[in-house]
């Protein structure tokens, strides 16, 4: 019981602002996890059929959480048809999860250009070579497209392809989840209410 109480999450522990609370937990996760920015992204098509995959958070601030992808990928197409999305961070060493729900918006071309320029060379080549989520005849086809992109690189600086860029998930709800050995986990949800964040404890 003592260990369980040490992992307790109480209302008094929480910041009134979910972004500050997230930043605090993220910093603690970063000290123990190699890739704390890995997050599951759930999207759905226009008919509501869901899909989920892991992506990397590249930025977070008061405007939302940012990741980058091919706009023509499955997730890109689904976000074009249905802007609603959900994110999940799972930080096992701390027994913590953070859930985020909100709407997606594209970053401006200038913002996507700025980030693309910081990517490693191989990642920039890959963005040009891959037709993400489309059917691939075999590894040889992919390697041929990579070679073509590398040849193009010899002639120019490989600017960001127009089909690749960033999305920002603008949160309207956050949930902070703390593991308890009894499975009676601590869960707190933040939702907008009259211009402020309402914090409620949820049943586990």
Secondary structure, DSSP 4 states (H G I P E B T S, - for coil): -HHHHHT---GGGS-SSHHHHHHHHHHHHHTT-TTTTEEEEEEE-TT--EEEEEEE--EEETTEEEEEEETTSHHHHHHHH--EEEEEEEEGGGTEEEEEEEEEEEPPHHHHHHHHTTS-HHHHHHHHH--TTS--S-HHHHHHHHHHHHHHHTTS--PPPTTEEEEEEEEEEEEEEE--TTS--EEEEEEEETTEEEEEEE--
